[in-house]
Amino acid sequence: MDIHLIIFILSIVGLIEALYLNYECRRHRAPVCLIGDQCSVVWDSPYSKTFGVSNEILGLIYYATLAVVEYSIFLGDTSLQMMAGELIILVGGAVMSCYFFYVQWRLIKAWCFWCTFSAIIVWVMLAIRLLF
């Protein structure tokens, strides 16, 4: 299977997650925490927004953009701009995921299943791209 198709599929999984989180946010509810019970602690923290934008909105933008780029590459657009853009998006997402991971670990001292799941998706996508 093509790595760009795999990353595309993972970005769709991330997009679905971000859509769910946005759905819960619009209803002013914390997401259901599948593991643990600290999602609402993270959700209600001042760190739930970055530069005034809700983190799930940033996730929607990130995953949707990456899905379009990966699908374009999968269909054959391997131009230098597309490949460089892909790498910039993947590395940027990994850096932000490290930041959010740090915020949960050291600042909030609470773990959100969905935030951690999203970070794992981002790191796996970057690892796939760099290793294969």
Sequence and secondary structure as in RCSB ss.txt:
>XXXX:A:sequence
MDIHLIIFILSIVGLIEALYLNYECRRHRAPVCLIGDQCSVVWDSPYSKTFGVSNEILGLIYYATLAVVEYSIFL
GDTSLQMMAGELIILVGGAVMSCYFFYVQWRLIKAWCFWCTFSAIIVWVMLAIRLLF
>XXXX:A:secstr
  HHHHHHHHHHHHHHHHHHHHHHHHTT     SSSS HHHHHTSGGGEETTEEHHHHHHHHHHHHHHHHHHHHT
T   HHHHHHHHHHHHHHHHHHHHHHHIIIIII    HHHHHHHHHHHHHHHHHHH 
